[in-house]
């Protein structure tokens, strides 16, 4: 039986696989973890196999070899989560399958390569970034640019392994472990915004810009994380237009869904990172619930080369690069449980005590909240109420 090999790690319903188009005669064989089994497709699933962690490259490779040995080479390979993009690209490359191969996918995962590509445009500034593999290499960049510095894995996801070095003692006083490639980057304390949407290879078809509440690196036991979408207007226009030039150097003439993060200094936008994937946490749900655009459905279409239904819907529900609906969304997640005992008019979905058994940093949050409103000020007021209960 011909099949699509699908990398699947979400415990929730981020991807609605049974609704997504499949080439005639194909079924899905999924590689997943035990916690993500309940969210597998029901109608199109030929088989699934589980491993303890999708982040274990040895286990992933071994299980893929077993699947292919038993069922033959897949017709297509799909990965919708950032953590699986390189694994999927490697399988396509190894077997000569249609779709993105590793060289192309790496520019959206390797943060050192990412910074270099971003520097080829002029709309968005880029922070000094170098690869490091020892205390001495960190000291070299510190001598040139000073402190603080940010140290992070070159291929990291969800702010895993990010550290801020504020003085020389932060290097010498702690054991530095280099079990994976790392980068050092000049620290920027400005607020972070994220831009999410779909790029058709020439222009942004639809996108929104949002301001983070707190930031991903500081998300922890007593520090919630969230974001609020900007209202339509000149500020959002300026951000999205700058993002368009950046996308032109990363993906000329090639369609992608994207999640872009930028620092906003008040005087300029500064590049943080970009992914050729849908944003995490509640972002895919906000897009689907509020504006009827399924970014993961678009990402699926781009990997199976079948149908344009989700892209057609995105075009229908957008105009001149923005959603046609004026309503904007916000979301908030926390490691703490939240009792909502006050009026929050913008809140439309809540899981105050998350019942999902999810190990993902964001998906496993104990509290997950989604808000929507046509008035930005009301969204901000309601977010402040909720943050006060979670902080």
N, C-alpha and C positions, 0 to 999 in steps of 0.2 A: 504493500500500500504506500503510495506517495504521501509525504507528510511535510508539515512545517515544524521545525524544531524551535520551540519557544522557551526562552529563559524567563522564568517567572519567580519573583521573590516577594511580592506584596501579599499581606494577609487580608487586606481589604479589597474593595471593588474599584480601585483606581482604573483598571482596564476592564471593559465590558466585552470580553472576548467573543461571546456568543453573538453579539451584534455586529462584529467587525467582518468585513468582506474576506472571503477565502477563494482562491482559484478553484475552479471546478475539480472535484475528485480528491482534494486534499483534506486531511485531518490534522489535528494538532497532537504532537507528542511533546510533553512539557518536562523540563528539568526544573525542580523547585526544592523547597525545604519543607519539612513536616508542617510548619506553621502556615505555609501558603497554600496547602492542599485545598482547604475549604473554598478558596476564591478561584479555583481553576474553572475553565468552561465546562458546562454540563452537556451540551449537545454536540460539540465538535471534537471532543477529546478521545483520541485513540488509545493513549496510554500516558502515564506519568511515572517519573522516578524521582526519588528524594535523596538529597545529601544534607549533611548537617549545616553547611555554610556555603552560600554562593560566592563568598569571598575567599574560598580556599582553592587556588588555581589548580593544584594537583588533583584534588577530588573532582573538580569540574571537568578537567581533561579526561580523567579516568572514566567518569560516568558517560561522557559524550562518546568515547571510544566504544563503550559497552553498548550504548543505544544504537550507534551506527553498525556495529558488528551484528546486532540482532535484527535491525530493521532496514539496513541499507543507508545510503547517503540521503540526507533530506533534500527536498526540492528548494526550500527556502529556510532561512534562519531569521528569527525575530527576537529582539531584545528591546524593551521599552524603558528599563531602569538604567540609570547612569552606570551603576556598578557592573552591569553585564555587557556593555557596549563593546569593549575590547575582546571579551571572550567570544561573542557572536561574530565579530569581524575576523577573528583568527580562524574560526571554523569555515567561514565563507572563503577565506583566502586559501586555506589548506585544500579544500575540495573544489575550488574554482567555481563557487556559486555566485549567483547574482546578488548585488548589494554592496554595502560599504565594506572595504577591506581595512586591515589594521593601520596602514600608513595614513589613510584619510581620517580614521576614527581617532587616532592618537592626538591630533591637534586639539581635540576637545576634551582630552583627559590629561595630557602631559602639560602641567602648568608652566614649565619652562618654555616649551615650544609655543604654548598659548601666548605668553607675554611677548615672544619674539614676533609672532604673526600680528598681534595687536598693534605693535609699533610701526606697522607699514601703512597706517592711516593717520589722519591729522585731527579728527574730530574729538577723539578721546585720548587723554594722556595715559601713559603707562609707567608704573613704578619700577625703579631699578630692581631687577630680579636675577639671581645667580643660583647655580646648582652648588650644593654643599655636601661634603661627606666626612667632615671632621671638625673638631673644635677650631683648629688652625684656619680652616676655610671660612668659618663663621667670623673669626676675628679679623680676617682680611676685609670682608665687606663692612664690618663694624668700624674698622679704621678709616674706611673711605666715606661711609655715609653716616656713621654714628648710630646711637640708639634712640628709640627702641627699634627692634627688628622682629619680623614674624618668620617663624620656621614652620614649614608644613610639608607633608608628603607630596611629591610630584604628581602622583596618581591618586591622591586622596579624594574621598567623597564625604559630604555631610559634616564638614569641619573636623573630621577625625584626625587626631594627631597634631592639631594646630597649637603652637606655643608662642607666647610673646616674650622676647628677651628685652628687658628694660635696662640692663647694666651688665658689665663684664662678669659679675658674680653669678648671674643667671646661667652663664655658660659653664664656668668653672665649678660652681657649687652644686651642680646636678649632673648625674650621669646622662650623657647624650647617647642615645641608641640609634644606630643607623642600619636597621634591618631592611630598609627600603630606600630608594632614591628620594632625596629631600631638596628643597629650595629654601633660600633666605630672601626675604623681600623687605624693602623699607616699609615701616609701619605707617599707616594712615588712620587717623582717629575720626575722620569725617563720617557722617551718616551714610548708610548703604541703601541703595535702591536696587530693585530688580525689574527687569523688562522681560516679559514673556509673550510668545506669539508664534507666528508662522511666517517664514521667509520663503518666497517662491523661486529664489535664485537671482532675482533682479530687484525685488522690492519687498518690503514688509506688507503682507496682505492684511494682517490684523495683529495688534499688540496692545498691551497695557503696561504702564509703569507703576510701580508700587514702592512705598517706603517701608523698610523694615522697622519693626518695633523691637528694640534691642538688636543683637546681631547673632548670626549662627554660631560664631566661635564662643560666645558667652552663654549660650543656651545650657542651662544646668539645673540642679535641684531647686534653686531658689530664684531662678531667672527665666521667665517664660520667653517665648519667641513668637512673633507674629508679623503681619504686614498689613498695610492699608493701601488700596489702589488710589492713585491720584485721580482727581476729576479731569474730565476732558478740558483742554485749554492749552495755552501757550507753553506752560511748563512741561506738560506731557509731550506736546509736539516737538519741543526742542530735544528732549531726551530720546524719543523714538527716532527722530531724524538722524541724530548722532549714531544711534545703534544701527541704522541702515547702512551708513558708511563702513562701520566696523564689520558687519555681516558680509559686505561686499569683498573684503579681503579674506575672510574665513571660508566663505562658501559661494564663490562666483558661479552663477548658472546652475546651482544645485539646491534643491528644496530641502529645508530642514525645519523642524520645530526647534525652538531655542529657549534657553533660560540664561539671561545675561545679568551679571551683578556688577555694579559700579559704585564708586565713592562719589558723593556729591559735596564738594568743598564749599559750595556757594559761589565760586568763581569759575570752576571747571568740573567736568566729569573725568573721573580717573578709573581706568580699567581694573577690575578685580579678577573675574573669570567668566567663561562662557561655556555652556554645554549644548550639544546637539541633541537635546532631550527636553521633555516636559519638566517644569519645576516640581519640587517635592512638596511635602507636607500637604496642605489643603488646596494647593493651587489648581490641580486638575479638576477637583470638585467644584471650586468657585467658578471656573470657566464654564463647566457643563451646566451648573445649576442656574447661574445668573444670565448667561448670554447664549446658551444652547450650542456652544462650540466645544467639541470634544477634541482637545489637543492630542490626547493619546490615540484617538481614532485616526487622526491625521498621521501621526507617527507610524501607526500600523500600516496604513495605506502606502506610505512611502517605502516600507520594507517588504510588502507582499506584491506590490505593483499590480494591484487589482482594485478597480473602482476609484471614483473621486468623490464619493458621496459625502464624506466628512469635510473635504475641502470645499465642495460646493455649498455645504451648509455654512461654513465659515465665511465664504464670500457673500452669501445671502444676508448674514447677520453682521456685516461690517461695511464700512464706507470710508474710503480714503485712509485706510490703514488703522481705523479705530472701530470698536464695537458700535453698532447703531443704537444700542440701548444705553441710556444715561446712567442707569444704576451701576454702582460700584460695590466691590466686595472687600472684605477683610477677614483675617483668620488669626487664631491664637492657639498655641499649644503649650502644654506645661507638664513637667514631671510631677507636679503637685495636683491633688484632687481639688476640685472647685465646687462649692455649694453656691448655686446662683439663687440668692434670696432677695434680689432687687430687680426692678424693671429694666430690661435691656431690649428696647424696641427693635434694634437692628439684628438681634440674634435670631437666626432662622434654623440652625442645626447645632446640636450640642451632644457631645458624649462626655459628660462631666466625670465619669469613672470608666475609662476606656476598657471595654470587655475583650478587645482583640488581644490574642496572644501573639504579639509582634515584637521582634527584637530590633527592628529598625530604629535609629535614633529619633526620627520624627514620628513615624507611624506608631511606635510603641509608647507615645506620650500618654500619661494618665488622663489628661484633659485635652479635648480637641473641640474647638468652637469655630463656627462660621457665621459671618454677618453680611448683611446686604442693606443698602440704602441709597437713595438718590442724592442725599445730602452728605457731603464729606464731613461737615462739622458734627453731625449726629453720629457718624461712624466713629469719629475720634472720641467723642464723649463716652460712647458705649465701650470702646476699647479701654479707655482710662478706668472705667468702673471695674471691668474684668481684670485688668492688670493689677489693680489694687488688691483684689481678692487672691491673686495667684503669686504675688511677689513676696 
